[in-house]
């Protein structure tokens, strides 16, 4: 249930009380009870609007702390991975990216289990069925494995700034596959977003594509470009599959799914022809990402471990010198790997809490700011080359993402207005577009948006 429903129900209660005082007369703009009913509405709005300053300040400080924790963890994770896996001078050049990610996922699963112990509402009542494992969870874990393995491996060959700029196009891939699977209704504005972001990514990759043909390390750059593009496509498919798997997790969790549904409402669009929500299942069938991570992370970690043992492990130990080289920075690698697992968990939980508090639109804008900060730090810490063409491509990608968030914001406003009109004005037989009531609707919508 969204906050607009809560506001509307409070106003509905005020209307009922005012009707009782009016000896059963219905409120109407043309009857003598007009001022009393209107006064009841304004009174309810006033009480909701004038909440204590201390509570509001506390809520804003908590939100700021959560956003800061998520933002810091995301930036730190990107820098740690590049330092650990990059082959550039000054980096550790650790040759086991899949094994590192496998450890991260096992740590995530352990911390998710601890979270569910501390928060019973997020616990799963039973494990998934064999059918759910084979048809939903294993495919999701497989596509996640492809995403993570390719993304980490690309860091060995590519600058971090280029890696981040390309993966900034993931929202466009998500939209494309959402159109393809029917999760998202096709609309010209969203199609324009996809086209804009794709053009931006094409400009970003053009510089590195030219370098792959002329530089001495051209082969490595070409491999890195293919890997990061594959990881970007896999990330889009992974997100779409996650939306479907959340329904499976929702059947295994308790009431904790309800609050996640509140945050997801900002992502869901309204099908104007059928008048229904096309972006999500019912609230009872939307699962908690904590439970999802607890179930899927061990599967993905196992797949990455198998991949590491198959591809990565034999190579560094061909000669005794390889053993000495890998063992020389073992403590640093171990510490960074464990820290990366904790950071990955903070990112997962932070995304959940940020979406619940500021909505997906705010989350999208924060992600864009994060990518710009990572690119700046990559140039400072790793001396990445960032050309004007890459800057133009990133600016075009950013404009597409801003347009995406603007479309989402407009859809959310329209959905909130529809809910308010139905729950307050229609249910109480008021004229929804009268001058007084229209002003009331606008004020409530603006003043209680978080």
N, C-alpha and C positions, 0 to 999 in steps of 0.2 A: 504493500500500500504506500502511495506517495504522500509527500507532505501536503499536497493540494487537497487530497482526500481528508486528511486530518483537519485542515482549516475549514473545509466545506462542512464537515460534520459538526464542528463547533458552532458554525453559523446556523446550521440546521437546528441544533438544540436551542439556540437563542430564539429562533423563529417559533418553535413549538411552544416555548415558555410564553412568548408574547401573544400567541394565539389563545393560550389558556387564559391569560389575563383579559383578553378581548371577548371572553364568553363565547368562544367557538367561532368568531367571525374570521373569514379568510383574509389574509393581508392582500391588499390590492392598491394600486396607485390611485384608484378613483374612489376609495372608501375612506371612512374616518379613521381607520387604523393605520393609515399610511405612515404617519409620523412615528407611531409607536413601533411598527415593524422595522422601519428604516433605522430608528434609534437602536433597536436591538441588534441589528446588523453592525452598525457603526460601533456599538459597545463591545461586541465580540472582537471586531477587528482591532479596536483600541487596546484591549487586553493582550491580544497576541502581539501587537506591534510594539507595545511598551513593556516588553520583558525586561527583567532586571539587567542593568548594565554589567554587573559582575558576571552573570551567567553567560552573556553574549561575549564578553571579553575572554572568559575562560575557554569558551568553545573556539573562538578564533585563534587563541594561542595554541590550543591542542592541534587544530588543523594545520597551523604554520609549522609546528614541530614535526608532524607526520610528513608533510610535503618536503621539509628540509631533510628528514631522514631518508626518504625515498630518493630525493634528488642527489644527495651526497653518496648514497650507496650505488646508484646507477653510474655516476661519473667515476667513482673509485673502481667499480668493477671493470669498466672499459679500460682504464689506465693500467690496472693490475694485469689484466689479460694480455695487453700489448707488451708490457714489460716482461711478462713470463714467457710468452710464446714468440715474440718478434725476433727476427734474425738480424735486425739492424744493430749497428755498433752501440754498445751500452746495455742492450737487453740480454736476458738470460738464454734466449733461443732454446727453450725447453722443447724437446721433440715429441712430447706425448700430449697433444691437445685434447684428444678424445678421452684419455685417462683422467685428465684434470677435470673435464666436464662430468665424467662419471662420478668422481668423488664429490663434486658439487651437488649432484642430484641426490646422492645417498645422504648427504648432510641435510639437504632440504627435506627429505622424507622424514628423517629423525626429528628435526625441529617442528615439522608439521604435526607429527604424532604428539610431541610435547604440547603444542598449541591446542590440539583437540582435547588433551587431558585437562588443560586449564580452562577450556571453554567447552563445556558439554554440549552446547547448542550446535557446535560444528562437527560433532562426532558422527561417524557413519554407523547405522544400525546393523548393517550386514555387508559382507563383501559382495562385489559384483558377481553376477552369474557367469558361467562359462561362455554363454552366448555374447554377453556384454564385453567380456575380455577379447573375444576373437573378432567381433564386428566393430567395436568402438575403441576400446582402450589400447589394444596392440597396434592398430593402424595409427592412432594418435601418437603413441610412443615412437613408432617408426618414423613418422614425418618429423617429430621433434628431434629425433636422433640425427636425421639428415640436416635439419636446420642448424643444430648446435655444432655438429662435426664440421660442416662446411664453413660456418661463420668463424669458428676458432682456427681452422686450418688456414683460412684466407689471411689471418693476421700475421702469419709467418712471412707472407710475400708482399703485403700491401701496407701503405701508411694508414694509421688509425683514422685520420681525417677523411681519407677516401672511403674507407670501410664504413664509417658512420654516415657519410653523405649518401652512399648507395642504399644503405638499409633504411634511410629516411623515407624511401619510397614504399615501405611495407604497407601503410594504410591504403595506398592505391591498389596494391595486389589483393588486399583483404576485400576491398569493395568489388573488384573484378570477380573474384571467386564467390562473393556473396550474391552478386547478380546471377552468376552461372548456376548456383545451387538453389536459388529462390529464397534465400534467407532475407535478402534485401530486394525491395521493389526497385526496378530500374527507373531512373529519373534523369533528365538532361543535366541538371546542376551537378549531380554526383558523377555522371559520365565525363563532364568537363573537368572535374577534379582528377579523375583517373588519367585523362589525357595530359593535363598540365604536369602532374607529378612524373609521368613517364617521360615527357620531354625534358624535365629537369634532370632526371637520372641519366638520360642519354647524353646530355651535355657534360655531366660530371664524369661519366665513363669515357668520353671521347678523348680527353687528355691522356689517360692511362692507356687507352687502346693504341694511341699513336706511339707512346713510349714503349709499349710491348713490341712494336715493330722495329724500333731504332736503338733502344738501350741495350747495354751488355746483359742485363738481367731481364731481358724481354720475356724469356720463357717463363720465368717465375712470376712476373707480373700478369702474364696471360692466364696462368693457372689460378692465381689469386682472384682475378676478375671473374673467371668462370665460377669459382667456389662461392664468392660473395653474391653473385647473381642467383645461383642455385639456392643459397641460403635465404635470400630475400623472397624468392618464389615459395620456398618451403614454409617460411614463416607465415605467409598469407594463407596457404592451405591449412597450416596448423591452427591458426586462429579460427577459421571457419569450422574445422573439425572440433575444436574446443567448445564452440557454442552448442554443437550437437551433443557432445559428451556431457556437458553440464546437466542436461536433462536426465541422463543415467545417474549421475552423482546425486541429483536432487531426490531421487527415489530412495537413496540410502542415508540421507541426512535429516536432521531435525529442523527446528524453526530457524536455524542460522541462515538458511537459504533466502528467507524473506528480505533481509536487509541488503543482500547482494542484488536481489531483484530490484530494490529501490534504486540502486546505483545504475543498473542496466537499463532502467526505463529511459534514460537520456539517449541511449543508442538506438532504441526501437522506433521505427517509423510507422506512420498511420497510412494504411491503404485507403485512399480516398474513394475508390470505386466500391469497395466492399465494407468500408467503415470498421475495419478490424485491425488489430496489431499484427504486423507481419514479421516482426523482428525477434520475438522470443516466445517461449512456451509459457504455460500458466505458472503462477508463482509457486505452486506446490511441486513443480518439476524443474526448478532452477537450482543447481547445486552450488555449494560453496567452493571457491577456488582452493581453499586450504585442503578440503577433502579430495579435490581433484588432484592436487599436487602430491598428496600422500599416496594415492593409488597409482598415478601414472609415473611419478619420478623414479621409483625403483625399477620399473620396466625399462624406461629410457636409459637409466644408468647401467643396467645390465647389457643392453644392446650396445652402448658406447664402450663398455668394458670389453665385450667380445670384439668389437671393431679395433680397439686399441691393441689387444693381444694378437690379432690377426695381421695388422698392418704396421703398427708403430714399434712394438717391442723388439722384433728381431734386429732392426737396423742399427741402433746405437751400440750394440754389444758385439759387433762383428770383430772388433779388435780390443785388446786390453786398454788401449788409449781411450777408446770410447767409454769404457766403464769408469775410468778415472775422471774423465771430463764430466760425465753426468753426475758422478757422486760428489764432485767438488763443491757444487752449490746445492746439495741435497737439502740442508736445513732451510735455506731460503725458499726453495721450491715448496717444501712441505708447509711452511708457514703461510706462504701466499695462497697455496691451494686451499688450506683450511679456511683462511680469511675469505677467499672467494666464495666458498660454500655458504658461509654466514651471510655475506653480502647478497648472494642470490636469494636467500630466504627473506632477507629484509626487503628486497625489491619486490618479491611476490606479495608479501603482506602489505607493503607500502602501496602497491598498485590497488589492491583491494580497498584499503582504507581511504586512499585519495579519491577514488571513484565514488565511494559512498558519501564523501564529504563535499567535494566540489564538482562532481559529475564528470562525465566522460569528455565534455567539451574542455573543461579546465585541465583535465588530465592530458588531453592532446596538445594543448598549448604549452604545458609544462614540459612535455616530452620534446617539443620543438626547441624550447630554450635549452634543455639538457644537451641536445645534439650540438647546438651552436657552442656551448661551453666546452664540450668534449673536443670539438674541432680546434678551438682556441688553445686549450691545454695541450693538445697533441702537437701543435706547432711550437709551443713553448718547451715542452718536455722532451719530445722526440725529434724536433726540428723537421717536421713534415713540410713538404712543399705544397703550397695551396695556391693554385694559379687563378687568374682572372676568369678563365672559362669554367673552372670548378665553382668559383664563387657565383657566377651567373646561374649555373645549373642548380646550385643549392638555393639561391634566391627564388628561382622558379619553383622548385620543390616546396619551399617554405610557403610561397603564395598559394600553392595548391592545397597544402595542409591547413592553412588559415581559412581558405574557402570551404574546405570540408567541415571545419569546426563551426563556421558561420551557418552552413546548411543545417548541421545538427542542432545548433542553438535555435534556429527558426522552427525546426520540427518539434523541438521540446516545448517551445512557447505555445505552439498551436495545440499540442497535446494537452498541456496544462489548462489552457483556456477551455478546451472541450470538456475536460473533467469537471472544471469549476462550474461551467454552465449547467451540466447535467445534474450534479449533486446538490447545487444550491438553487438555481433559478428555475430549472424545469421541474424538479421534484416539489417545489413549493409554489408553482403556478405563478411565478413572477415574470415580468417582461424582461428577458435577458439583455435587450438592447436599449432599455430606457436610459435616460441621461444619468440618473442617480446610480442605478445598478451597474451600468457600464463602467462608471468611474470607480465603483467599489471593486469590481472584478480586476481592473487594471492595478489598483493600489495593492490589493492583497497579493496578486501574482508577483509584483515587483518586490514588496517589502518582506516577503517570506521566502525568497529564493536564496539558496545557500551557494 
